[in-house]
Amino acid sequence: MSAKAQSAALQQPNLPTPNDKSAADERRSGMRTIMRVAPYLWPKDRMDIRLRVVGSLLFLILSKVLSIYSPFLYGAAVDALSDGSMPLFALGAVGLIVAYGGARIILRGFEQLRDVVFAVVGQRALRRLALETFVHIHRLSMRYHITRKTGGLSRIVERGVKGVEFLLRFLLFSMGPLVLELLGIATVMLFVFGPEYMVTIFITIGIYVWFTFAVTEWRVKLRRKMNEQDTDANQKAIDSLLNFETVKYFSAEQREADRYDGAMRGYEEAALKTSYSLAFLNFGQSLIITLGLIAVLVMAANAVQAGTMSVGDFVIVNAYMIQITMPLNFLGTVYREIRQSLVDMGDMFDLLDQPAEIKDAPNAKDLTVTGGHVRLRDVHFGYDPARPILQGVDIDVPAGQTVAIVGPSGSGKSTIGRLLFRFYDVGQGGLSIDDQDVRDVTQTSLHRAIGVVPQDTVLFNDTIYYNIAYGRDHATRAEVEQAAKDAQIHDFIMSLPEGYQTQVGERGLKLSGGEKQRVGIARTLLKNPPILLLDEATSALDTETEHEIQDALARAGEGRTVITIAHRLSTIADADRIIVLEKGLVVEEGKHDDLLARNGRYHALWSMQQSGEE
């Protein structure tokens, strides 16, 4: 199937909905998430990472062997001190204590080596997944981004990426070692002290694990609710800060504070429930493990009194129970965090599973621009199928010419610009550059060929130099300054105390509208595209600044195909051709004087604007 035939299918992506719970639950399932993480733990193309995983497991096994064996040294030392019996290996009580201490030191050393060797694996996985998510978010369509809140999206990514390293580390070095240690201790209990000890330990562990998992599953629902409230509060905070000026304009500081406090109130309630449930879980775990400890120690004490066990054996049993108690207490915490990590990562993998609406065709080639001839043929499009925007538009922009598109709000002017840049695909018809359909070329080459100067230029919170140099990677300083000169902003920049190193602030708010616009023009000039799209580039500026910007835009359009989407008709009177859109249809086209002479729709718009200006 060609890219053109796929365009209608791509028109409306399958965005997840709140009612699509079965699919969401499947993606959030623990096993599915673990399977998604496994390739980062055992990558096919990195033998060094695999060796690190194997080395980490080797150090883990050695540490657990010492952990299981060391209590025998301790018990033998106690027997040597209590009844003068022949100590193990004839080391003497002091020698056994030193050996026990040495075993503990080596054990801790193996544990630290395990963590050091595995650190590269965890950090690499975190970095790769963070990069994959970041790239995928940029790959998603405009339709997706305008329906999502940036604050909530960033929080999902942040929690999900952090959960990866935790899951890799604790799944491998907490749950696995815990099972290994419990099996080892149970085996020792069975063959050294008797089956009743092993049965008691298994019953204790079984009840503990059941209680921990059951309560934690309940707590996960509470934690998810707390995350939702946290995300909501974060979204409101970012939204308010991004609209700082609007808040001030309407004296809405208290209103915003109340709105944020309302979201935080929901978070507080959910956090309290989470905290209360944690206290219940901790007490229940302590009760179960303590009862098991008492039962085993009572059995061992009776055996000592009956003479079937020594005091050293009693100490060994006690040491093993303590060794069980510590990781079991840790199990509660680790399981809670792993379960939460699975939830957070499930949200992130939902994001990664979100398909990109606009994709390169399988056989897509790079766009070859020979002149910059842009043509729209019978283009139909609507953001919502029930509300069509363009209803059969035909526009021909010859190479090197300037064509203006005008019309009332909602007529589809800016939509044409979005279709040209392929933020969306046309629903019907075709859009080509030099007879190459934009759906049949790579998006990267298409974007390189088109320079856009929008109505509101948004700048990065960095220096003026960075923002201009953003137009072309690896541009030289001389090229950046030349672009600034062509955009008529170089002299202004040099008048600033820090020159090109001046910080522009969040979204460029430290600069005026005209200054921001000139920086945007300079950035586009540095890109040096053969096709220039001016999307109401001066409509937000005052008349004097607009005239100054017009000079810069005129220079920018020299030798290029220029499509100007305009609101103020006075700015496009010199265009080679003017297209008048209304209700998604081309109703008039021609030169400025010809259109005025027709006394049609363009004449009515011109007269209205002229009388308004007067």
N, C-alpha and C positions, 0 to 999 in steps of 0.2 A: 504494500500500500504506500502510495506516495505521500509526501508531507502535506500536499494540498488536500488529499482525500481525508487525512487525519484531522484537519483543522476544525471541522465541526465537532468531532468527538472530543477534541481538546478544549472546546469552548467553555464547558462547565466541568471543572475537576471534581473528583469524588472526595470532597472535603469531609472529614469525620464530623459526625453530629453527636450531640449529647445522648440521643436515643440509640446510637449504635453501640450498645453496651457489650454485646457478645464479642464483637471484634476487638473492642478495647480491652476487655477482660482477658482475651486470649493473648494479646500482645503483652499484657502486664503479668502474665503467668510467670512464676519464678523460673521454671525450666526453660522457657523460651528466651528469657533475658540472659540466663547463664549461657545458653548456646550462642547467643549473639556476642557474648564477651569472650568465649573460649578462643577464637582466633587471635585475640590480642595477647592471650597467655601463651599460646603455642603457635606463633606465626610460621607459615610455610617457608617464607623467604629469608628468615633470620635464624641461622643455626646458633649464633652467639646467644640469642635470647633463650633458645631452647636449652642450651648448656647451662645458662644461669638458673633456669627453672629446675633442671635436674640437680644442679649443685645445691640449690636451696632445699630441695627435698632430702638430699643426702645429709645435710647438716641437721635438718629436722629430725630424721630418723635417729641419728647419733645422739642428739640431745634427749630424745624420749627413752632410748635404751639406758642412758645414764640416769635419767629420772626414775626409771623403774628399778634399777639395780642399787642406787645409792642408799635407800633405806635399810638394806641388809647390812651395809657397813656400820650404819648408826646403831642398829639392833645388836650387832655383834659387840660393839664397844660397850653398850649398856650391860650385856651379859658378862663381859669381862670385868666390869667394875662392880657388878652386884654379887657374883658368886665365884669369881676367880677362875672361871672355866677357860679352856684353851681357846684363845681368840682365833678368828679367821685368818688364815695365812701366817699365823704366829707373829702378827704385827704388834700385838699389845694394844691396850685400850687407847693410849695416846696416838699410836700409829694409825689405828682405825679411824679415830676422830680426824686426824690430818688427812687421811685418804678420803674420808667422807667430804671434808671441806674442799679438797682438791677436785673431787668429782663434781661438786656443785659449781665450782668456778669454771671448770671445763664445759659443763652443761650450759651455763650462761654465755660462755664464749661462743659455743655452737649456735645458740639462739641469735646472738648479735650478728654472727657471720651470715646466718640465714637471711636476716633482714637486710644486711648490707648488699649481699649478692642479688637479692630480689628487688631492691629499690629501683634499679635500672628498668626492670620489667614493668613495674607499676607506673613509673613516671612516663615511660615510653607509651604505654597503653593510654594513659590520661592525655598525653599530648596528641596522639594520633586520633583519638576519638573526638577530642575538642576541635581539632582541625577539620575532621570529617563533618562534624555538625556545623561548624562555621561555614564551610564551603557549601554544604547542602542548603543552609538558610538563604545564602545569596542566590542559590539556584532556583529557589521557589519563586512562584509567579507574583506579579504585582497584586493580583486578586487575593492571594493568600495573605500578603503582608498588610493590606489595608483592612483585613478583617481581624487581625491579631494585634494585641497590645504589646508594645516593645518591652515594657517592664516585666510582664508575665512571661514572655518568651525568653528573656535573658535569665530569669530566675529558674525556669525549667532546665535550661542548658547548664547553668551553674550547678544546680543540685545533682543533675544527672552525671556530669563529668566527674564531680567529686566522689560520687558513689562508685565509680569504676575502680579506682585505686583501692578504696575500702573493700569492695567486694572481692577483688583479686587477692588482696593481702589476707583478709580474715577468713575467706572461704578456704584458702589453701593452708593458712598457718594457724587457724583457730579451730574450725570445725573438724578438719582432717586430723590434726594432732590430738584433739580431744578424743575422737573415736579411737585412734591408735593407742593413746594412753589408757583409756578405760578398758579396752580389750586386753592390754598387757597386764594391768593390775588385776582384772578379773581372772586371767589365766594363772597368775601367781597365787591368788586367793584359793583357787580350786585345787591346785596341786600341792601347795605348801600348807595351807591351813584348813582346808575342807570345803565341800560343796555348799554348806549352809552359809558360809561367808559370801561366796559368790552370788548365791540366790538372793541374799539380803541386799547386797550392793545393786544387783540388777533390778530388784523391785523398787529400791529407792530411786535409782536413775530413771526407771520407766515412769514412775509417778511424777518425778521432777520435770522430765522432758514433756510429758503430756500437759502438765499444768502450765509450764512456760510457753509452749506453743499455742495452747488454747487461749490464754490470756493475751499473748502477744498479737494473735490474729485479731482479737477484739480491739486491742490498742492501735493496730495499724489503721483501722477505720477512723479512730479518733485522730491519729496523726495525719491522715490524709485530709481530714477536715481542717486541721490546723494549718496544713500547707496551703490549702485553698484560700483560707483567710489571710495567710501571710502574703501569698501572691496578689490577692486583691488589694491589700494595703500598700504593697510595693508599687502596683500599677497606679493607684491613686496618687501616691507621693511623686512618682516620676512625671505623671501627666500634669500635676499641678506645677511642678518646677519647670517643666518645658514651656508651660503657658504662664510664666511668671508675670509678664507684662499685662496679660489679660486679667489676671487676678487683681493686679493693682488698679487697672482701669475701672473695675467695678467694685472696688473696696471689699473684695470677697475673701480677705484673709481669714476671717472668723468662719465663714462658710466652708472654706477649704479645710480649716482645722477641724471643724465638726465632722466633715465628710471623712477625713482621714481617721479621726478618733472613732467614728462609727465602725470603720473597717478594723481598727486595732481592738475595739471592744469585742468583736467577733473572734479575733485571734486570741484575745485574753481568755475568753470563755473556753475555747477549744484547748488552749494550752493548760488551763487549770484541770480540765478533765483528763488530759494526758498525764499531768503530774500526779493526780490522785490515783489513776490506774497504775502508774509506776510504783507508787508506795504499796498498793495492794499486791502487785506482782513480787516486789522485793521481799515483803513479809512472808508471803506464801512460799517462796523459794527457800528462805531461811528456815522456816518451820519444817518443811519436808526434809531438807538435807540434815538438819540438826537431829530430827527423830531417827533418821537412818544412821547417823554417826553414833547416837546413844545406843541403838540396837546392836551394832557391830561391836562397840567397845564393851557392852555388858556381856556379850558372848565371849569375847576375849578375856575379860576379867574372870569369868567363871572358869574358863579353861586354865588360867594361871593358878587359880585357887585349887583346881583339881590336879595340878601338876602335869598336865598334858602340853602346856605351853610355858615358855620362859618369859621373864619380864622383858627381855629383848624382843621376843616375838610380839608381845603386847605393844611395844613401842613401834615396831614395824607396821602392825595393823593400823595404829593411830596415824603414823606418817602417811600411809597409803590413803586413809580416809581424808586427811588434810589435802593430799594431792588431788583427790577427787573433788573435794569441796571447792577448791579455788577455781579450777577450770569450769565446773558446773555453774558457779556463780557468774563466771565470765560468759558462759554459754547464754545466759539470759540476756546480757547486754549485747553480745555479738549477734545473737539471733534477731534481736529487735532492730539492730542497726542494719544487718544484712537484709532483713525484710523491708525496712524503710528504703534502703538503697535500691532494692528491686523495684519498689514503687516509683522512686525518683527516676531510675534508669528506664523504667517502662514508659514514663511520660516522654523521656528524651528519645527513646526508640520509636515511639509514636510519631515524633517529629521527623525522625530520619526516614520513617516509612511513608511520610507524606509525599506523594508523587509530585514531581515538577510538572506543571501544566504545559509550559513551553519547553520543548526539547528539540535538539538538532535531529534532523532526519538521518536514518542510518547511512545514507550515501551522500550526506551534505558536503559540499565543497566550499572553499573560501570564496567570498564575494570578490569579484574582479570589477573594479570601478574604472571604466574607460572615459566617462564624461560626467556621470551623475544624473542620468535621465531617470526620473521617478514617475511612475504611472500607477494609478488606482483604476481598476476596471470592475464596474458593477459591484462595489464593496458593500456588503451588508454586515452589520455588527450590532450587538447589544450586550451590555454587562449582565443583564438579566434577560433571558429569552422572552419574558412577558413584556419587556420594555425596550424595543429596538431603538438604537441611536442613529445609525447610518442605514439608509434604505435604498441602496443602489447608487453609490457615488462614483462618478467618473471624473478623474482629474489627471491631467497630463502636464508634467513639469519638465520641459526640455533642459538638457544639460547646460549649465552656466547661467540659467535665467533665475530671476527672483519672482516667485509667485506668492501672493498673499491670499490667505483664507480668512474671510470675515463672516460675521453673522451674529445673531443674538445668542445670549447664554443658553446652553442646552442644545445648540444646533449640531454639535459634533465636531467642533474645530479641534479642540485638544485631543479628542479621541483619535483623530487622524495621526497626530504626532505619536501617540502611544502605539498605534498599529505599525507605523513606520519603523519605530525602534524595536518593535516586536515584544513589547510588554504583554501584548495579547495577540492572538491570531484572528484573522478575519473569519466571520462565520460563513460567508459566501463571497465569491468573486476572487480577485487576485490583486496583490500589491508587489510591484517589481522595481528593481533598480538595474538600469542597463539591461533590460529583458531577462533578469534573473529573479525569480520569485523569492521573496525574503524567507519563505518557509523551506526552501531548498538549499540555503547557504548556512554556514555556521553562524551562530549568534555572535561569537567573538569577532569575526571579520565584519559582520554587519555593524556592530557597535563601534568598531574602529573607524568605519566609514562615515559615521554621522556624529556631528557635534551639536549639542543641545545647549541653548541658553534659556533657562526657564524664567517664569515670572518672578519667582523668589529663589535667588541663588542661596543654597545652603552650604556653609563652609565648615570644615573640620575645626575643632578646637585646637588649633596649632598656629604656626606662623603664617604670615602672608606668603612667604617664599614657598612653604610646603603646599599651600593651597593652589598656587599657580602651577608649581612643578607637578602637581597631581595630574595635570593634563597629559603628560607623557613621561613614562618611566625612563630614568637615566638621562633626563634633559640636562644640558649644561647650564651654568649660571648665566652665560651670555644669552642663551636661547630664552631663558625665563625672563630676563630683563627686556629682551626685544619684544616678547609677547606683551609685557606690561606697557611698553612704550606704544605699541600698536593699539592697545586698549585705552590709551591716554590716562594711565594711572601711575606711571613710573615716577613722575615728578612729585605726586602726592606721597608716594611711599618714601621717597628720599627725604621728604620734609619731616617725617616722623623721627623721633629720637632714636628708635631702634631699627629704622629702615625696614628692610625685608624680614627681619627677625621679630617684627611686632606681632604679638599674640592677638588673634582676632576674637577670642572668646567663644563660648558655647553658641554653635550655629552662626557664628560671625556677628554676634550682637554688638561688639565693640565698634563696628563700622556702620556707617550710614547705608541706606538702601542703595544709593548711587555708587558708593565705594564697593559695596559687596557685588553689585552688578558688574562693575568694571573688572573686579578680580575674576568673576565667573567668565567674562568675555576673554580675558587674558588666558585663563585656563583652557578654554575651548580653542583659542588661536594657537596655543602651544601644541594642542593635539593635532592641529592642521588637517581637519577632515575635508574630503571633497564635497560633502553635503552638509549644509548648516540648517538647523531647525531652530527658529526663534519663536518660542511659545509665550506670547504676550510678554516679551522681555522687558517692556518699559511701562506697562499699564499701571504698575504700583508706584511709579515715580512722579515727582512734580514736573511741571512743564519745562522749567529751565534745565533740570537734571536730565529730563528725557531728551532734550535737544542735544545735550552733550553726549549722552549714550548713543544717540542715533548716529553721530559721527563715527564713534568707535565701531558700531555695528555695520555701518557702510564699508569701513575698511575691512572688517572681518569677512564680508560677503564677496569681496573682490576675487574673481576667478573661481567662484564656487557656485553650485546650485543651492539656492536659498529658498526655504519654505517659511514664510512668516505667518504665524497665527496671531492676529491682531484684534484688539478691541477698539483702540483709537484709530479711526480711519485716516487721520491726518498723517500718521506715521508711515502709511503704505501707499500714498498717492503716486509715488514714483516707481512702483512695482511694474514689472513687465506685463503681468496679468493679475487680475484680482478675481477670486472665486467667492461668490456669495452663497453661503449655506443657510438653509432654514428647514428645521424639522427633519434633518438628516438627508436633505436633497440639495443638489446644486440648482439654484433658481436663476442665477445670473453669472456671467463671467465676461471679462474684457478689460480694457485699460480704464483708468480712472475717469478721464474725460468722456469716453464713450458711455460708460455706465451712468454718469450724471446726465448725459443727453437723453438716455432712454427714459428717464423719469420713472424708474421702477423702484425695486426694493433697496438697492444701493443708494439711490438718490434720497429715499426716505430716511435711511440710517444716517447719511451724511448731513442732511438738513437738521435732523434731531440733535446730532452732536454739535453742529455749528451753533445752533440756537442755545444749547446748554452752555457752551463755552462763553458765548456772549453774555 
